[in-house]
């Protein structure tokens, strides 16, 4: 059997990501400071890969309507947001005649093969009204989370790959650096989160299946060192994550 995360480990990682990440506040601040004055009186939002809906909740006061796409029904099961239309479907199946002031895609491209990114980005932009924007957010190729993953893999789908793709597509864009991060109460929680990032972002299923016991033990040893380094004076554990918020205007 290959190395995998247990359902309990997945639940722990998703809980920490949803409850402690700071990127909802970063996105809300960007919208308030950079986009609010340019948007219509009751602007519309399309959130592609909405997850638990925390970003949509942070943005709701600034939008007249919100459409949330999330293929995993468990992620949005607890979401209660009056102005939001929640669609349990992947972006590839989404079809609408509506065009939105802002199309948001936050931490989703990791799950799309890089060879498909140009078509995916073109499709995002096809739902942006003229004068509106697409906003794509990814972990940046710098900082503690990047260093964690780079300790296990040389080729990583971080923000620089997105910027390279946009350059090849000749798309005008603006990169706005931000700092996010994740907090855990215990070492085991932080170890699980680090393990989630590495297993999901650094190895293919085939590589994990081929990994022998010795390599597996070495991976866990290095993961524990990374998790230990996240200890803060107050006894909690914090993993910082640099992010690139990439704003793409539609003329």
CORCORHU-V28381 format. One record per pair of residues at least 24 apart in sequence whose C-alpha atoms are under 8 Angstrom apart, sorted by the first residue. I is the first residue (numbers start at 1). J is the second residue. If there is no record, write none. Layout:
I/J
I/J
This chain:
1/209
2/205
2/208
2/209
2/210
2/211
3/208
3/209
3/211
3/216
4/199
4/208
5/196
5/199
9/192
9/196
10/196
12/189
12/192
12/193
13/189
13/192
13/193
13/196
16/182
16/183
16/184
16/193
17/182
18/52
18/54
20/181
20/182
20/183
21/180
21/181
21/182
21/183
22/179
22/180
22/181
22/182
23/55
23/179
23/180
23/181
24/54
24/55
24/58
25/55
25/58
26/178
26/180
27/55
27/59
28/55
28/58
28/59
32/62
36/62
39/101
39/132
40/101
43/100
43/101
43/102
44/100
44/101
44/102
45/100
45/101
45/102
45/103
45/104
46/100
46/102
46/103
46/104
47/103
47/104
47/105
48/91
48/103
48/104
48/105
48/106
48/108
49/90
49/91
49/105
49/106
49/108
50/106
51/75
51/76
52/76
52/77
52/78
52/79
53/79
57/81
98/127
99/126
99/127
99/128
99/129
100/127
100/128
100/129
100/132
101/128
101/129
101/131
101/132
101/133
102/128
102/132
102/133
102/134
102/135
103/127
103/128
103/133
103/134
103/135
104/134
104/135
104/136
105/134
105/135
105/136
105/137
106/135
106/136
106/137
106/138
107/136
107/137
107/138
107/139
108/138
109/138
110/157
110/158
110/201
114/157
117/165
118/165
118/166
118/169
125/250
128/250
129/250
130/250
130/251
131/249
131/250
131/251
132/249
132/250
132/251
133/247
133/248
133/249
133/250
134/247
134/248
134/249
134/250
135/245
135/246
135/247
135/248
136/245
136/246
136/247
137/243
137/244
137/245
137/246
138/243
138/244
138/245
139/241
139/242
139/243
139/244
140/241
140/242
140/243
140/244
141/242
142/242
143/240
143/241
143/242
144/239
144/240
144/241
144/242
145/239
145/240
145/241
145/242
146/241
148/194
148/198
148/226
149/197
149/198
149/201
149/202
152/198
152/202
153/202
153/203
155/202
156/201
156/202
157/201
159/243
159/244
171/248
172/248
172/249
173/246
173/247
173/248
173/249
174/246
174/247
174/248
175/244
175/245
175/246
175/247
176/244
176/245
176/246
176/247
177/242
177/243
177/244
177/245
178/242
178/243
178/244
178/245
179/240
179/241
179/242
179/243
180/240
180/241
180/242
180/243
181/238
181/239
181/240
181/241
181/242
182/238
182/239
182/240
182/241
183/236
183/237
183/238
183/239
184/236
184/237
184/238
185/235
185/236
185/237
186/236
186/237
187/227
187/228
187/231
187/237
190/227
190/230
190/237
190/238
191/223
191/224
191/226
191/227
194/223
194/226
194/227
195/220
195/223
